Amino acid sequence: MGNLSAIYKRLSTGALKGDELDSYYVDAFEGRGDNPVMSLKRRLLDNPGGKLKILFSGYRGCGKSRVV
């Protein structure tokens, strides 16, 4: 086992930004079978006057309030 202090010094607790973020991105929609964002978009467009309750959940900073 490695030295925990050396590991901790290399650990970054800040958010990933820019190119650093892109290098860790993995598009998993193909494996899941559908893009959930596009599925939600279709549901909203199919019934614009209807009632649709949507709960957005996730950890802080995951993009729940991001405007697309």
N, CA, C and O of each residue as an XYZ file, in Angstrom:
272
protein
N       0.845     -1.182      0.000
C       0.000      0.000      0.000
C       0.885      1.238      0.000
O       1.926      1.266      0.656
N       0.468      2.259     -0.737
C       1.245      3.489     -0.849
C       1.124      4.364      0.390
O       0.335      4.093      1.296
N       1.901      5.383      0.402
C       1.898      6.344      1.484
C       0.665      7.245      1.349
O       0.532      7.947      0.347
N      -0.229      7.240      2.325
C      -1.471      8.002      2.241
C      -1.234      9.500      2.154
O      -1.994     10.203      1.488
N      -0.173     10.014      2.827
C       0.077     11.460      2.741
C       0.447     11.867      1.319
O       0.033     12.933      0.863
N       1.215     11.046      0.609
C       1.588     11.358     -0.770
C       0.354     11.320     -1.671
O       0.214     12.150     -2.570
N      -0.523     10.376     -1.434
C      -1.757     10.265     -2.217
C      -2.634     11.484     -1.962
O      -3.191     12.055     -2.899
N      -2.759     11.883     -0.708
C      -3.601     13.028     -0.355
C      -3.086     14.313     -0.998
O      -3.882     15.154     -1.414
N      -1.773     14.475     -1.085
C      -1.194     15.673     -1.695
C      -1.531     15.754     -3.184
O      -1.651     16.851     -3.730
N      -1.683     14.619     -3.837
C      -2.018     14.598     -5.270
C      -3.512     14.727     -5.516
O      -3.931     15.017     -6.637
N      -4.320     14.517     -4.488
C      -5.777     14.551     -4.617
C      -6.268     15.984     -4.808
O      -5.861     16.888     -4.077
N      -7.129     16.185     -5.777
C      -7.732     17.491     -6.018
C      -9.202     17.414     -5.631
O      -9.940     16.570     -6.141
N      -9.621     18.283     -4.743
C     -11.022     18.269     -4.310
C     -11.850     19.317     -5.045
O     -13.056     19.416     -4.822
N     -11.220     20.098     -5.917
C     -11.939     21.125     -6.677
C     -12.673     20.535     -7.867
O     -12.415     19.407     -8.285
N     -13.584     21.316     -8.396
C     -14.348     20.885     -9.569
C     -13.460     20.868    -10.802
O     -12.556     21.691    -10.939
N     -13.723     19.926    -11.697
C     -13.001     19.867    -12.965
C     -13.500     20.989    -13.867
O     -14.678     21.342    -13.827
N     -12.608     21.548    -14.681
C     -12.991     22.666    -15.545
C     -12.407     22.476    -16.940
O     -11.349     21.871    -17.112
N     -13.121     23.008    -17.937
C     -12.630     23.072    -19.310
C     -12.174     21.750    -19.878
O     -12.883     20.746    -19.810
N     -10.969     21.765    -20.444
C     -10.422     20.571    -21.084
C     -10.247     19.421    -20.099
O     -10.362     18.254    -20.472
N      -9.973     19.751    -18.856
C      -9.810     18.708    -17.839
C     -11.113     17.926    -17.679
O     -11.102     16.700    -17.566
N     -12.219     18.636    -17.672
C     -13.530     17.992    -17.555
C     -13.809     17.117    -18.776
O     -14.273     15.985    -18.636
N     -13.529     17.638    -19.973
C     -13.771     16.887    -21.203
C     -12.974     15.588    -21.262
O     -13.438     14.607    -21.842
N     -11.801     15.570    -20.680
C     -10.971     14.363    -20.744
C     -11.553     13.208    -19.926
O     -11.189     12.054    -20.155
N     -12.443     13.492    -18.985
C     -13.056     12.450    -18.163
C     -14.471     12.090    -18.612
O     -15.064     11.156    -18.074
N     -15.024     12.817    -19.591
C     -16.399     12.583    -20.032
C     -16.520     11.262    -20.783
O     -15.698     10.946    -21.643
N     -17.554     10.496    -20.448
C     -17.849      9.249    -21.138
C     -19.317      9.294    -21.540
O     -20.193      9.447    -20.688
N     -19.583      9.164    -22.821
C     -20.957      9.163    -23.315
C     -21.526      7.754    -23.132
O     -21.142      6.828    -23.846
N     -22.424      7.600    -22.191
C     -22.975      6.280    -21.872
C     -24.380      6.080    -22.436
O     -25.010      5.058    -22.162
N     -24.883      7.038    -23.219
C     -26.245      6.924    -23.744
C     -26.416      5.710    -24.640
O     -27.460      5.059    -24.595
N     -25.423      5.390    -25.448
C     -25.543      4.243    -26.348
C     -25.738      2.954    -25.555
O     -26.556      2.116    -25.937
N     -25.011      2.784    -24.475
C     -25.132      1.590    -23.647
C     -26.441      1.531    -22.883
O     -26.943      0.445    -22.594
N     -27.001      2.691    -22.554
C     -28.266      2.746    -21.811
C     -29.470      2.583    -22.726
O     -30.557      2.233    -22.266
N     -29.286      2.833    -24.007
C     -30.384      2.645    -24.944
C     -31.138      3.896    -25.306
O     -31.847      3.889    -26.313
N     -31.031      4.978    -24.546
C     -31.740      6.203    -24.878
C     -31.069      7.365    -24.170
O     -30.480      7.204    -23.101
N     -31.163      8.521    -24.771
C     -30.655      9.740    -24.173
C     -31.767     10.311    -23.296
O     -32.786     10.742    -23.834
N     -31.621     10.333    -21.975
C     -32.706     10.787    -21.101
C     -33.080     12.244    -21.325
O     -34.231     12.617    -21.098
N     -32.153     13.068    -21.759
C     -32.460     14.476    -22.024
C     -33.374     14.581    -23.234
O     -34.349     15.332    -23.219
N     -33.058     13.823    -24.287
C     -33.903     13.847    -25.478
C     -35.269     13.230    -25.199
O     -36.278     13.688    -25.735
N     -35.307     12.208    -24.376
C     -36.580     11.594    -24.000
C     -37.463     12.601    -23.261
O     -38.660     12.694    -23.532
N     -36.879     13.346    -22.337
C     -37.620     14.373    -21.600
C     -38.081     15.471    -22.554
O     -39.209     15.953    -22.451
N     -37.214     15.866    -23.477
C     -37.573     16.894    -24.459
C     -38.775     16.449    -25.284
O     -39.695     17.234    -25.516
N     -38.774     15.186    -25.732
C     -39.908     14.664    -26.516
C     -41.190     14.700    -25.698
O     -42.249     15.062    -26.210
N     -41.095     14.325    -24.432
C     -42.302     14.321    -23.583
C     -42.844     15.730    -23.402
O     -44.060     15.926    -23.412
N     -41.968     16.714    -23.236
C     -42.409     18.099    -23.061
C     -43.030     18.646    -24.345
O     -44.035     19.355    -24.294
N     -42.440     18.323    -25.490
C     -42.954     18.830    -26.765
C     -44.244     18.143    -27.184
O     -45.073     18.752    -27.860
N     -44.429     16.882    -26.794
C     -45.629     16.135    -27.173
C     -46.881     16.655    -26.483
O     -47.976     16.512    -27.026
N     -46.756     17.245    -25.321
C     -47.916     17.685    -24.557
C     -47.606     19.021    -23.885
O     -47.518     19.084    -22.658
N     -47.438     20.097    -24.672
C     -47.021     21.379    -24.094
C     -48.025     21.990    -23.114
O     -47.625     22.717    -22.206
N     -49.322     21.708    -23.281
C     -50.328     22.281    -22.381
C     -50.678     21.371    -21.220
O     -51.416     21.770    -20.320
N     -50.159     20.163    -21.230
C     -50.502     19.193    -20.194
C     -49.696     19.389    -18.926
O     -48.835     20.265    -18.839
N     -49.991     18.567    -17.961
C     -49.285     18.634    -16.683
C     -48.239     17.525    -16.638
O     -48.536     16.359    -16.897
N     -47.052     17.898    -16.314
C     -45.963     16.948    -16.217
C     -45.125     17.332    -15.015
O     -44.553     18.421    -14.977
N     -45.049     16.455    -14.043
C     -44.253     16.732    -12.846
C     -42.899     16.068    -12.999
O     -42.801     14.866    -13.243
N     -41.859     16.870    -12.852
C     -40.503     16.380    -13.035
C     -39.682     16.735    -11.809
O     -39.682     17.885    -11.368
N     -38.993     15.767    -11.265
C     -38.091     15.988    -10.133
C     -36.662     15.842    -10.632
O     -36.270     14.784    -11.124
N     -35.896     16.902    -10.503
C     -34.481     16.854    -10.849
C     -33.704     16.656     -9.558
O     -33.795     17.471     -8.639
N     -32.952     15.588     -9.492
C     -32.159     15.331     -8.290
C     -30.726     15.036     -8.684
O     -30.449     14.659     -9.822
N     -29.837     15.207     -7.756
C     -28.437     14.934     -8.019
C     -27.561     15.672     -7.030
O     -28.030     16.500     -6.249
N     -26.299     15.361     -7.080
C     -25.361     15.987     -6.162
C     -25.140     17.446     -6.554
O     -25.429     17.841     -7.683
N     -24.636     18.226     -5.638
C     -24.377     19.638     -5.872
C     -23.366     19.797     -7.001
O     -22.313     19.159     -7.006
N     -23.703     20.655     -7.951
C     -22.794     20.917     -9.055
C     -22.949     20.005    -10.258
O     -22.140     20.071    -11.183
N     -23.979     19.147    -10.268
C     -24.119     18.202    -11.387
C     -24.881     18.783    -12.568
O     -24.980     18.130    -13.606
N     -25.426     19.998    -12.442
C     -26.084     20.645    -13.570
C     -27.597     20.639    -13.540
O     -28.231     20.767    -14.587
N     -28.191     20.493    -12.364
C     -29.664     20.463    -12.268
C     -30.293     21.767    -12.731
O     -31.372     21.749    -13.323
N     -29.651     22.885    -12.478
C     -30.239     24.182    -12.839
C     -29.630     24.749    -14.108
O     -29.879     25.908    -14.441
N     -28.853     23.975    -14.810
C     -28.210     24.430    -16.050
C     -29.246     24.652    -17.134
O     -30.111     23.806    -17.362
N     -29.155     25.791    -17.799
C     -30.066     26.109    -18.887
C     -29.442     25.636    -20.196
O     -28.314     26.003    -20.526
N     -30.181     24.826    -20.929
C     -29.669     24.272    -22.186
C     -30.316     24.981    -23.346
O     -30.026     24.669    -24.500
